[in-house]
Each structure stands twice: as C-alpha cells, then as structure tokens.
Amino acid sequence: MKKLVTALVTAVERFRIWLLAQPWFTSVLLPALPRRLRWALRRVYLAPVDLADRWLGRREESLPPKASTFTGAVSDFAATGGLLLEALRETAGLTPSSQLLDVGCGLGRLAIPVAGFLDPEGGYEGIDIVPDGIAWCRANVSGPYGNVHFTLADVHNKEYHPKGRMKASEYTFPFADDSFDVAVLISVFTHMLPAEVNRYLSELARVLKPGGRAFISYFLLSPETEALMATSSVQRRFRHRIGEAYVASVKVPELSVGYRESYIRELCAAHGFAADPVVLYGAWSGRRGHWPADSGLGDQDTVIATVR
Ligand SMILES: C[S@@+](CC[C@H](N)C(=O)[O-])C[C@H]1O[C@@H](n2cnc3c(N)ncnc32)[C@H](O)[C@@H]1O
C-alpha cells in the first residue's frame, strides 16, 4: 500500500512540474484563470500530497507544506536550497561571515541552508511581499546566532500581493547604504515590470558595499533566444511587449517577464555596477543551460554583477 501511495504522490508532483513547463499551460491557460482560483487550485492539488507525505512519514517539519508553497514548481525544496547556496559560494564569493540580502526570499528556500552556514560575524536578511511566506520564515527559520531576519514589504505585485499598498518602483529597502556583501534575487525580476526592476537595481547598488555582488536571475532575450523561441519547444514565449518588458500574458504580465540582455547590461552599468557582469545562461530558451536541471536556479539566466 505504501509503495502504491508513494508512486501516486510522485506522479502527482511530477505531473505538476511537467505542466508548469508547458508553454500552453503557463502562457495561455494559467493567465486565463483568476488569481484566486489559481492559488486555490494549487492548494487543493497539493494538499493530498502533504497528507500522504505525513502518512508515509516523510513530511519534513523544517520545510513548508507543499500546498502552501507559492514559489513555483520546485522539484526538491531542500536540495535545491543547498545547491543555491553552493552557487552563491562559487560565483558570488559568499562566505560564512558575509552579509547576505535575499530579496523575494519566498518560503526561505535559501534562508534554511544559509542559517546553518553563517558564522557569528555573518548575517542574512530576507525580504518578501507575501505575508504568509514571511510569517512562515519567521516562525521556522533561524540560525544559532540570531543573525537571520525577515522583513515583510507591503509592496504591490499583481500575482504575489495584489493588495500591497506601496509601489515596487518607489520602495526603499530598509537597510543602510553599504550594508551587504552579496545580494540575491532568484526568480524575482522574472515577475517584475521595468520601473520596478529599475528601482530595485538602484536600491541594490545602494545597499551593497563597493565590490559587493548581486546574483540575479532573469529571462534574458537576445537575437539568439528569439531564434530559438521561434523554432524550439521552449517553456516561455514572451509574445507581448510592455515597454522594456517582454511578457507571456498581457492580462497578468507578472506571471513571467523577460528583458533584453543589452537593456539589463545598460541598466546595471547606469546604477553603478561594473560593465562586465558574469552571465550564465539557463536552459529556458532551449539552449544548453549552465546550471544542472535540478539545481534550483530553475532554467533561468543568471547575471552576477559587481558594484564599482
Ligand atoms: C518564484 S518566487 C521565488 C522565491 C525564492 N526566491 C525562491 O527561489 O524560492 C518569487 C518571489 O518574489 C517575491 N516578489 C515578487 N515581487 C516582489 C517585490 N516587488 N519585492 C520583493 N519580493 C517580491 C514573491 O513574493 C515570491 O516570493
């Protein structure tokens, strides 16, 4: 019986991950559904998986329930968090005594492994706009040294926090200038519009120390990805343009947003980042991605930019 339930639950989870990788689902069907219904369907679909995990004795109390995980189709929350941490150590120079800012920290996927990685000199600050996510992190994620903190930003995003009172394009990060060695945004600018990305890049340049690094994931568009999008079966098509943003759905642009690589390079330089960021491409457009498929960086492109 347990074998059967395990097989069923695995199939249910895999089917969701497969669905979220289908262009007709993410670009056509999902945007057609009202947001409330989308979020309710996720809960209803995954609640039996949580129940089964509990019954099978494999529910990990240190991780958020799957039904409340609003942060995307992640195949293995714990393992991918650890891989994200490794990626930051390797490419952004994160050390146990670094000060790390995680904007759009979600349900603490990165915070959980970072809490055990930092030494007493280090520090972690997570910001997010979803009240339930920050509440879960505050209740469940802490390090041994009291240096892991979470901030709720009451910022509007049509998909993640439609009732938010502040505009992301006017939001000031609640930190002093030159506070952080590394800042990370995983799959956050892929849900934000141009004026908002512009503001956040300016804030990142302000709160990072000179020489500090921003590790940010994007969908970067270029002649190469456009050619691939036209021919291969890519997950996202970005058929519509809103100013500098390329979106899959005009109705809910925040579901998936891409930017021209040249535009992001210009924006980074304008805000005080060095002109030669490291760019590691993901597999979303059909090219061979830098990160392994199960790395937790999704299949997005990563730009690692250093403050001048
Ligand atoms: C796809 S999830 C990724 C979460 C997390 N970075 C991870 O990789 O597990 C996108 C996250 O960005 C957050 N977000 C969206 N707009 C934001 C904004 N303007 N400021 C901060 N966070 C934002 C959402 O609430 C959500 O938690």
The ligand as a MOL file (V3000), in Angstrom:
LIG
                    3D

  0  0  0     0  0            999 V3000
M  V30 BEGIN CTAB
M  V30 COUNTS 27 29 0 0 0
M  V30 BEGIN ATOM
M  V30 1 C 9.1310 32.4930 -7.8760 0
M  V30 2 S 9.1890 33.0960 -6.2480 0 CHG=1
M  V30 3 C 10.8850 32.7970 -5.8190 0
M  V30 4 C 11.1150 32.7330 -4.3290 0
M  V30 5 C 12.5290 32.4590 -3.8790 0
M  V30 6 N 13.4470 33.4630 -4.3740 0
M  V30 7 C 12.9680 31.0840 -4.3020 0
M  V30 8 O 13.7870 30.9700 -5.2320 0
M  V30 9 O 12.4980 30.0970 -3.7060 0 CHG=-1
M  V30 10 C 9.1520 34.8630 -6.4740 0
M  V30 11 C 9.1870 35.5960 -5.1530 0
M  V30 12 O 9.3580 37.0030 -5.4000 0
M  V30 13 C 8.5440 37.7030 -4.4890 0
M  V30 14 N 8.3170 39.0630 -5.0090 0
M  V30 15 C 7.5570 39.4420 -6.0670 0
M  V30 16 N 7.5940 40.7760 -6.2170 0
M  V30 17 C 8.4140 41.2450 -5.2360 0
M  V30 18 C 8.8490 42.5510 -4.8640 0
M  V30 19 N 8.4530 43.6370 -5.5190 0
M  V30 20 N 9.6890 42.6710 -3.8100 0
M  V30 21 C 10.1070 41.5690 -3.1340 0
M  V30 22 N 9.7160 40.3140 -3.4360 0
M  V30 23 C 8.8840 40.1510 -4.4690 0
M  V30 24 C 7.3030 36.8490 -4.4020 0
M  V30 25 O 6.5170 37.1430 -3.2920 0
M  V30 26 C 7.9010 35.4510 -4.3630 0
M  V30 27 O 8.1970 35.0350 -3.0550 0
M  V30 END ATOM
M  V30 BEGIN BOND
M  V30 1 1 1 2
M  V30 2 1 2 3
M  V30 3 1 2 10
M  V30 4 1 3 4
M  V30 5 1 4 5
M  V30 6 1 5 6
M  V30 7 1 5 7
M  V30 8 2 7 8
M  V30 9 1 7 9
M  V30 10 1 10 11
M  V30 11 1 11 12
M  V30 12 1 11 26
M  V30 13 1 12 13
M  V30 14 1 13 14
M  V30 15 1 13 24
M  V30 16 1 14 15
M  V30 17 1 14 23
M  V30 18 2 15 16
M  V30 19 1 16 17
M  V30 20 1 17 18
M  V30 21 2 17 23
M  V30 22 1 18 19
M  V30 23 2 18 20
M  V30 24 1 20 21
M  V30 25 2 21 22
M  V30 26 1 22 23
M  V30 27 1 24 25
M  V30 28 1 24 26
M  V30 29 1 26 27
M  V30 END BOND
M  V30 END CTAB
M  END
